[in-house]
Amino acid sequence: MPLFKKKESKLLQIKEKSNPLEKDIQEATEQNLNEIFGLDYISSEFQLNGLRVDTLCFNKESNSFVIIEYKKDRSFSVIDQGFAYLSLMLNHKADFLLEYNERNKNKSLNRESVNWEQSRVIFISPSFTVHQKAAINFKNLPLELWEVHYYDGDLIEYEQIEPFENSENIETVTGGNKLIKEVTKSIKVYDLDLHLKRGSENTRKLFQSLKEKIMDLGEIKENPKQLYVGYRISDSHINFVAVHFYKEKLELTILIPDKNLEDPKKWTRKVPKSFGWA
C-alpha cells in the first residue's frame, strides 16, 4: 500500500526509491538493531568455516544468537542458506562465544548461559520472490524474511513477511536431508499449541476469551515463548502482557506503571526487578 504525506487538505504520495545499496541497508540496520529488532549488535562480516555472517547479534530476551543476512540476489534458497548458517552456529558454539566475549569486554557468555534452541536467521532484502516467500510456510521455522523499503524524505520501512499458518513441518518435505534434520532436532520454535496443551478445557476457553479482548486492542502481535505467550504492539519489542498457562488457571504478567494500576481486590503482586520487567 502506498504511503502519503498530508499537505493542507491534499495527500501527496511518497515515492519509493529503487535499488538501495546492500551496504547502506546493512549500515542502517546495524546502527539501529535495537530499535528495529530489539537485538544487540556483536560484529560484522564474521567469517568461519568458509561462510561469512553479515551481522551477528544477540537477543537478550531469549538469550540466543541471531544471524542477519542481507540479500540482493533473488536466486538464493532461503531454506538451504538459513539452515547452513544455523548448522554453522550449532557446530561451532565455542567460536560464536569467543566472538561475543572478545567484542564485549564487560560481559561474558558461556555455553550454559546461551539458549541455543532459540537461534535464528533473519534475511533482509528490498524484495523476495514468490518462491522465497513460499519457502517459509512451514510450522515452527527458525527463519524470518524482512523487506526493507526506502522512500523520499529519508523514510525507511522494515516489513516482516509473515508465513501462512501451516501445520506441516519442514522435515516432511525435505525427506532425508541430513543437515535440516540435525538442525531441527536442536532448534525449537515455540507455538501457541504448546501452551494450550498445558491447560485444561476450562483454561483454554478462558484464554480464548482473553485473547480476543487483547487482539481487539489494535495491531497486536502474538509472541509464544517457552514459558509464556506474550503480546506486544506490532511495532514494539516489549510484551505488555504475558500469559502463563497452568492446568487450572492462567497467570498474567502485565507491564504497567504502579500509578496506573487499578486493583481494588488486591489480586496483583509486583514483579521483582530481577525479572527484567521493571
PLY file of the C-alpha trace (Angstrom):
ply
format ascii 1.0
element vertex 278
property float x
property float y
property float z
element edge 277
property int vertex1
property int vertex2
end_header
0.00 0.00 0.00
1.44 3.41 -0.94
2.44 5.95 1.69
1.11 9.50 1.65
2.10 12.79 3.24
-0.63 15.26 4.13
-0.10 18.82 2.95
-3.02 21.01 3.96
-6.02 19.09 2.59
-4.08 17.21 -0.09
-2.38 13.81 0.13
0.95 13.57 -1.67
2.29 10.11 -2.42
5.74 9.39 -1.03
7.74 7.72 -3.78
9.77 4.62 -3.08
13.43 4.69 -4.05
14.64 1.81 -6.18
17.68 -0.38 -5.67
19.11 0.70 -2.29
22.69 -0.49 -1.90
23.25 -3.58 0.22
25.95 -1.80 2.24
23.53 1.05 3.02
20.89 -1.41 4.21
23.46 -3.18 6.38
24.78 0.07 7.85
21.32 1.41 8.70
20.28 -1.92 10.22
23.40 -2.40 12.33
23.27 1.12 13.73
19.64 0.67 14.75
19.38 -3.01 15.64
17.71 -2.42 18.98
15.11 -0.06 17.54
14.24 -2.36 14.62
14.53 -5.85 16.08
15.26 -5.43 19.78
18.69 -7.05 19.27
22.21 -6.24 20.47
24.97 -5.84 17.88
28.04 -8.10 18.18
30.02 -7.87 14.94
30.01 -7.61 11.14
31.47 -9.91 8.49
32.21 -12.71 10.96
33.97 -15.42 8.92
34.04 -19.04 9.93
34.50 -22.32 8.09
34.06 -20.80 4.63
30.91 -18.85 5.49
30.60 -15.16 6.27
27.98 -13.86 8.69
26.92 -10.37 7.59
25.70 -9.27 11.05
25.94 -11.26 14.26
23.54 -10.22 17.03
22.34 -11.34 20.43
18.76 -11.49 21.68
18.72 -10.73 25.41
15.07 -11.72 25.76
15.72 -15.31 24.66
19.49 -15.41 25.44
20.27 -16.55 21.92
22.34 -15.65 18.87
20.73 -14.20 15.76
22.35 -14.06 12.31
21.27 -11.38 9.83
21.96 -11.74 6.11
21.38 -9.00 3.52
20.37 -10.16 0.05
20.08 -8.54 -3.37
20.41 -11.85 -5.23
16.88 -13.11 -5.89
18.00 -16.64 -6.80
19.26 -17.85 -3.42
17.48 -20.60 -1.45
16.10 -19.35 1.87
15.95 -22.86 3.33
19.40 -24.01 2.19
21.24 -20.87 3.31
19.26 -20.44 6.51
19.90 -23.97 7.72
23.55 -23.79 6.64
24.07 -20.80 8.96
22.20 -22.48 11.83
24.29 -25.62 11.36
27.45 -23.49 11.39
26.41 -21.99 14.72
25.43 -25.26 16.37
28.65 -26.98 15.28
30.94 -24.08 16.27
29.44 -22.83 19.51
32.85 -22.05 21.00
33.71 -19.74 18.09
30.47 -17.79 18.46
31.03 -17.47 22.21
34.59 -16.28 21.62
33.39 -13.68 19.10
30.83 -12.37 21.60
33.26 -12.27 24.52
36.02 -10.57 22.52
33.60 -7.87 21.35
32.01 -7.37 24.78
34.80 -6.90 27.30
32.37 -6.02 30.11
30.20 -9.09 29.56
30.87 -12.76 29.08
28.93 -15.78 27.91
29.45 -19.50 28.32
27.71 -22.47 26.71
25.22 -22.83 29.55
24.15 -19.18 29.51
23.09 -19.32 25.84
19.78 -20.81 24.74
20.99 -22.46 21.54
17.49 -23.82 20.88
16.32 -20.27 20.12
18.95 -19.46 17.46
17.52 -17.62 14.45
18.43 -16.36 10.97
16.92 -13.16 9.54
17.12 -12.36 5.82
16.71 -8.72 4.78
16.14 -7.67 1.17
14.38 -4.94 -0.84
12.18 -7.74 -2.18
11.77 -11.51 -2.16
10.43 -13.73 -4.91
7.16 -15.62 -4.64
9.14 -18.85 -4.22
11.28 -17.39 -1.43
8.19 -16.22 0.43
6.54 -19.61 -0.02
9.64 -21.34 1.34
8.95 -20.13 4.89
5.40 -21.50 5.03
6.22 -24.31 7.41
5.40 -24.86 11.03
7.94 -23.53 13.54
10.63 -22.47 11.06
13.57 -20.59 12.68
13.93 -18.22 9.71
12.48 -14.76 9.10
12.16 -12.67 5.94
12.09 -8.87 6.17
11.70 -6.48 3.25
13.22 -3.02 3.58
11.84 -0.09 1.58
13.48 3.32 1.12
11.29 6.36 0.43
11.78 10.03 -0.35
12.21 12.17 2.74
14.69 9.76 4.37
11.95 7.31 5.31
12.77 3.62 5.74
10.27 0.83 6.31
11.03 -2.69 7.59
8.23 -5.14 6.88
8.22 -8.77 8.00
6.91 -11.33 5.53
4.54 -13.34 7.68
4.19 -17.04 6.78
0.78 -18.51 6.20
-0.44 -20.73 9.01
0.72 -24.21 8.19
0.71 -27.40 10.24
3.32 -29.13 8.07
6.87 -29.44 9.39
9.87 -28.74 7.17
11.19 -32.32 7.68
8.14 -33.82 5.97
9.01 -32.27 2.60
12.80 -32.39 2.74
12.97 -36.15 3.11
16.35 -37.36 4.26
18.17 -34.01 4.19
20.72 -34.67 6.92
21.57 -31.03 7.65
17.94 -29.95 8.07
17.20 -32.99 10.21
20.14 -32.24 12.53
19.24 -28.56 12.89
15.54 -29.14 13.55
16.45 -31.53 16.37
18.41 -28.75 18.09
16.36 -25.63 17.27
12.96 -25.03 18.87
10.30 -22.59 17.71
7.52 -22.41 20.26
3.90 -22.01 19.23
0.53 -21.49 20.88
-0.38 -25.19 20.75
2.41 -25.99 23.21
0.76 -23.77 25.82
-2.81 -24.82 25.09
-1.85 -28.43 25.79
-0.66 -27.41 29.27
-4.11 -26.18 30.26
-7.48 -27.80 30.86
-10.60 -27.29 28.77
-11.68 -24.52 31.16
-8.38 -22.64 30.97
-8.33 -22.95 27.17
-11.81 -21.39 26.99
-10.74 -18.67 29.38
-7.65 -18.00 27.30
-9.60 -17.71 24.04
-11.87 -15.13 25.65
-8.85 -13.22 26.99
-7.03 -13.40 23.65
-10.00 -11.92 21.79
-10.02 -8.93 24.13
-6.26 -8.45 23.76
-6.32 -8.66 19.96
-9.22 -6.18 19.84
-6.89 -3.52 21.26
-5.39 -2.90 17.82
-2.43 -4.20 15.82
-1.22 -6.76 18.34
1.36 -9.46 17.69
1.31 -12.82 19.47
4.73 -13.94 20.69
4.83 -17.52 22.06
7.90 -18.37 24.13
8.94 -21.45 26.08
7.28 -20.42 29.35
4.59 -17.96 28.28
2.65 -16.37 25.44
3.48 -12.69 25.09
1.52 -9.93 23.38
3.03 -6.74 22.05
2.12 -3.83 19.84
3.20 -4.67 16.29
5.99 -2.07 16.17
7.29 -2.82 19.69
9.76 -5.40 21.02
8.36 -5.40 24.56
5.44 -7.54 25.70
2.79 -5.52 27.51
1.27 -8.74 28.84
2.49 -12.33 29.16
0.12 -15.25 29.76
1.41 -18.24 31.74
-0.55 -21.48 31.41
-1.30 -23.82 34.29
-3.66 -26.78 34.45
-6.43 -24.95 36.27
-5.51 -21.27 35.92
-3.90 -18.57 33.83
-1.38 -16.19 35.35
-0.78 -12.80 33.71
2.27 -10.58 33.91
1.28 -7.04 32.92
3.63 -4.16 32.13
2.01 -1.15 33.76
3.25 1.72 35.97
2.24 1.40 39.63
0.30 4.68 39.50
-1.90 3.38 36.65
-2.79 0.08 38.29
-6.39 -0.29 39.47
-6.66 -3.37 41.68
-9.31 -2.92 44.39
-9.44 -6.69 45.01
-5.67 -6.89 45.55
-5.20 -9.68 43.04
-1.84 -8.48 41.77
1.68 -8.55 43.15
4.69 -6.59 41.94
7.16 -8.45 39.76
10.72 -8.43 41.19
13.20 -6.21 39.32
15.33 -9.30 38.70
12.70 -10.46 36.18
13.78 -7.63 33.86
10.33 -6.05 33.57
10.82 -3.15 35.97
0 1
1 2
2 3
3 4
4 5
5 6
6 7
7 8
8 9
9 10
10 11
11 12
12 13
13 14
14 15
15 16
16 17
17 18
18 19
19 20
20 21
21 22
22 23
23 24
24 25
25 26
26 27
27 28
28 29
29 30
30 31
31 32
32 33
33 34
34 35
35 36
36 37
37 38
38 39
39 40
40 41
41 42
42 43
43 44
44 45
45 46
46 47
47 48
48 49
49 50
50 51
51 52
52 53
53 54
54 55
55 56
56 57
57 58
58 59
59 60
60 61
61 62
62 63
63 64
64 65
65 66
66 67
67 68
68 69
69 70
70 71
71 72
72 73
73 74
74 75
75 76
76 77
77 78
78 79
79 80
80 81
81 82
82 83
83 84
84 85
85 86
86 87
87 88
88 89
89 90
90 91
91 92
92 93
93 94
94 95
95 96
96 97
97 98
98 99
99 100
100 101
101 102
102 103
103 104
104 105
105 106
106 107
107 108
108 109
109 110
110 111
111 112
112 113
113 114
114 115
115 116
116 117
117 118
118 119
119 120
120 121
121 122
122 123
123 124
124 125
125 126
126 127
127 128
128 129
129 130
130 131
131 132
132 133
133 134
134 135
135 136
136 137
137 138
138 139
139 140
140 141
141 142
142 143
143 144
144 145
145 146
146 147
147 148
148 149
149 150
150 151
151 152
152 153
153 154
154 155
155 156
156 157
157 158
158 159
159 160
160 161
161 162
162 163
163 164
164 165
165 166
166 167
167 168
168 169
169 170
170 171
171 172
172 173
173 174
174 175
175 176
176 177
177 178
178 179
179 180
180 181
181 182
182 183
183 184
184 185
185 186
186 187
187 188
188 189
189 190
190 191
191 192
192 193
193 194
194 195
195 196
196 197
197 198
198 199
199 200
200 201
201 202
202 203
203 204
204 205
205 206
206 207
207 208
208 209
209 210
210 211
211 212
212 213
213 214
214 215
215 216
216 217
217 218
218 219
219 220
220 221
221 222
222 223
223 224
224 225
225 226
226 227
227 228
228 229
229 230
230 231
231 232
232 233
233 234
234 235
235 236
236 237
237 238
238 239
239 240
240 241
241 242
242 243
243 244
244 245
245 246
246 247
247 248
248 249
249 250
250 251
251 252
252 253
253 254
254 255
255 256
256 257
257 258
258 259
259 260
260 261
261 262
262 263
263 264
264 265
265 266
266 267
267 268
268 269
269 270
270 271
271 272
272 273
273 274
274 275
275 276
276 277
